[in-house]
Amino acid sequence: MARVALVTGGTRGIGAAISKALKAAGYKVAASYAGNDAAADKFKAETGIAVYKWDVSSFEACAEGVKKVEADLGPVEVLVNNAGITRDTAFHKMTLEQWNAVINTNLGSLFNMTRQVIEGMRARKFGRIISISSINGQKGQFGQVNYSAAKAGDIGFTKALALENAKGGITVNAICPGYINTEMVQAVPKDVLEKNVIPQIPAARLGEPEEIARAVVFLAADESGFITGSTLTVNGGQYMV
């Protein structure tokens, strides 16, 4: 039986690449999304991957969504916490709404989603939990106090949960992408990318979503059971830890 993998934010950008790569690797994949119905419908038509709509910042929505996925596909054995948003501004101008939106979606969702599947994983003595953090959770970023705080929190979540479940066949790891060639980065003016962003990257280019997806497939594999509590940086050498 193919293992079931659930990818949040799994119909666009890095998440779409992850969903496709997991399907290609033989998993039964479910991709959740928050609001872009047109993109989700297009993704489903092109890939045949099942899509589900819910807000990962809501515990109740996550509970209902995971129940639907498991009813359709079977128990979730691989969870990829990928969903995330930005609400960038300097901290002295940041509103409570901007803070809460990013913390609840980018960090709170890890609790909301993982809590739905962890007991089943513990009972079956197998699980793979992979959270997509960020280079900016490692080094910080001007105008992203909310985002950097949430992404740093993802790493702490990963380490603590890994300790609690290491004996039970469940691995918990994080991936920290650098600047990846997605819609979000493509929205940055070309001259800013060429003058300010890419010169900071020793590899002298943006990463591709598929490069993050390959890292997820590696960590999701049965054969990766001795890797847990780790943070894998995929950033072209921009920040080395």
Secondary structure, 3 states (H helix, E strand, C coil): CCCEEEECCCCCHHHHHHHHHHHHCCCEEEEEECCCHHHHHHHHHHHCCEEEECCCCCHHHHHHHHHHHHHHHCCEEEEEECCCCCCCCCHHHCCHHHHHHHHHHHHHHHHHHHHHHHHHHHHHCCEEEEEECCHHHHHCCCCCHHHHHHHHHHHHHHHHHHHHHHHHCEEEEEEEECCECCHHHHCCCHHHHHHHHHHHCCCCCCECHHHHHHHHHHHHCHHHCCCCCCEEEECCCCCCC
